[in-house]
C-alpha cells in the first residue's frame, strides 16, 4: 500500500532566483543546498533546506512555458506542495481508480533519478500537489 512519508518541499514561483535568494539566504540565513537549471521543465531551481523539508524556489527560463503562464496570471508566490511517497506507481493507480484528476498519469523522471507526478489542482481544493518517490 503506498504511503505518504512527509512534506518534501513547498515550491515558490519567483521572477528571479538571485533576487529571491537575497531574502532567503541573506535575511533569513537559509543556505541553498542546490541551485540548478532543469532544462526539461524550462526552469531554474534552488532548494533551501529547513528541518526535514525544503523550500524550492522556481524561476521560469522561457516565456512560453506553463510556469511562465502561471507567473503571468497569478504573480509570484506558492506554486505547489510536494509530498514524498513510498510507491508512486501504486499511488497513481489508486488515484486514477478514485477518479482523481492528474496532470501526469505516469511518473516522470527528474535529472537526478527521482520519480514525480502532479495532481491537478481541481482535485486538491485548488492546490497543485506534486508527488515524489526518491528511492526506487
C-alpha positions as CSV (number, residue, x, y, z in Angstrom):
1,X,0.0,0.0,0.0
2,X,1.5,3.4,-1.0
3,X,2.2,5.8,1.9
4,X,2.8,9.5,2.1
5,X,6.1,9.9,4.1
6,X,6.4,13.6,4.6
7,X,6.2,17.0,3.0
8,X,9.3,17.0,0.8
9,X,9.1,20.7,-0.2
10,X,7.0,23.7,-0.7
11,X,7.6,25.4,-4.1
12,X,7.5,29.1,-4.6
13,X,7.4,30.6,-8.1
14,X,9.7,33.6,-8.4
15,X,10.6,36.0,-11.2
16,X,14.3,35.9,-10.3
17,X,16.0,33.4,-8.1
18,X,19.1,35.5,-7.4
19,X,16.9,38.3,-6.1
20,X,14.8,35.9,-4.1
21,X,17.9,34.2,-2.6
22,X,19.0,37.6,-1.2
23,X,15.9,37.4,1.1
24,X,16.0,33.7,1.9
25,X,19.8,33.5,2.4
26,X,20.9,37.0,3.4
27,X,17.9,37.9,5.6
28,X,16.8,34.6,6.9
29,X,20.1,32.8,6.8
30,X,19.0,29.7,4.9
31,X,21.9,28.4,2.8
32,X,20.8,26.9,-0.5
33,X,21.8,23.3,-1.0
34,X,21.3,23.3,-4.7
35,X,20.8,25.9,-7.5
36,X,20.5,24.4,-11.0
37,X,18.9,24.6,-14.4
38,X,16.1,22.0,-15.2
39,X,16.0,22.2,-18.9
40,X,13.2,19.6,-19.4
41,X,10.9,21.8,-17.2
42,X,12.2,25.1,-18.6
43,X,13.1,26.3,-15.1
44,X,15.9,27.3,-12.8
45,X,15.5,26.0,-9.2
46,X,17.1,26.5,-5.8
47,X,16.5,24.2,-2.8
48,X,16.7,25.7,0.7
49,X,16.7,23.0,3.5
50,X,14.6,23.7,6.5
51,X,14.5,20.8,9.0
52,X,13.5,17.6,7.2
53,X,11.8,19.5,4.3
54,X,12.9,22.2,1.9
55,X,11.7,25.3,0.2
56,X,12.1,25.2,-3.6
57,X,12.4,28.5,-5.5
58,X,11.3,28.0,-9.1
59,X,12.1,30.5,-11.9
60,X,10.8,30.0,-15.5
61,X,13.6,30.2,-18.1
62,X,11.3,30.6,-21.1
63,X,8.4,32.9,-21.8
64,X,6.2,30.1,-23.3
65,X,6.2,27.6,-20.5
66,X,3.4,26.6,-18.1
67,X,5.5,28.2,-15.3
68,X,5.7,31.5,-17.2
69,X,1.9,31.5,-17.9
70,X,1.3,30.7,-14.2
71,X,3.6,33.5,-13.1
72,X,2.0,36.0,-15.6
73,X,-1.5,35.0,-14.5
74,X,-1.0,34.8,-10.7
75,X,2.3,36.5,-10.0
76,X,5.0,35.2,-7.7
77,X,4.1,33.1,-4.7
78,X,3.3,29.5,-3.7
79,X,3.3,27.2,-6.7
80,X,2.9,23.7,-5.3
81,X,3.2,21.4,-2.3
82,X,5.3,18.3,-2.8
83,X,4.7,15.1,-0.8
84,X,7.2,12.3,-0.6
85,X,5.6,8.9,-1.2
86,X,6.8,5.2,-1.0
87,X,5.2,3.8,-4.2
88,X,4.4,6.4,-6.8
89,X,3.2,3.9,-9.4
90,X,0.8,2.4,-6.9
91,X,-0.5,5.7,-5.6
92,X,-1.1,7.0,-9.1
93,X,-3.1,3.8,-9.9
94,X,-5.2,4.3,-6.7
95,X,-5.8,8.0,-7.5
96,X,-6.9,7.1,-11.1
97,X,-9.2,4.4,-9.7
98,X,-10.6,7.0,-7.3
99,X,-11.3,9.4,-10.1
100,X,-8.7,12.0,-9.1
101,X,-7.7,14.3,-12.0
102,X,-3.9,14.0,-12.6
103,X,-1.6,16.1,-14.7
104,X,0.7,13.1,-15.1
105,X,-0.9,9.6,-15.1
106,X,2.6,8.1,-15.4
107,X,5.6,9.2,-13.4
108,X,8.2,11.4,-14.9
109,X,11.9,11.0,-14.1
110,X,13.9,14.0,-12.8
111,X,17.5,14.6,-13.9
112,X,18.7,13.1,-10.6
113,X,16.5,10.0,-10.9
114,X,13.6,10.8,-8.7
115,X,10.1,9.8,-9.9
116,X,7.5,12.6,-9.8
117,X,3.9,13.4,-10.9
118,X,1.4,16.1,-10.3
119,X,-2.2,16.0,-9.1
120,X,-4.4,18.6,-10.8
121,X,-5.5,21.5,-8.5
122,X,-9.1,20.8,-9.5
123,X,-8.9,17.6,-7.4
124,X,-7.0,19.1,-4.5
125,X,-9.0,22.1,-3.5
126,X,-7.1,24.5,-5.7
127,X,-3.6,23.3,-4.7
128,X,-1.1,21.9,-7.2
129,X,0.3,18.8,-5.5
130,X,3.5,17.1,-6.6
131,X,4.3,13.5,-5.6
132,X,7.9,12.4,-5.2
133,X,9.4,9.0,-4.9
134,X,13.1,9.3,-4.1
135,X,14.1,5.7,-3.6
136,X,13.2,3.1,-6.2
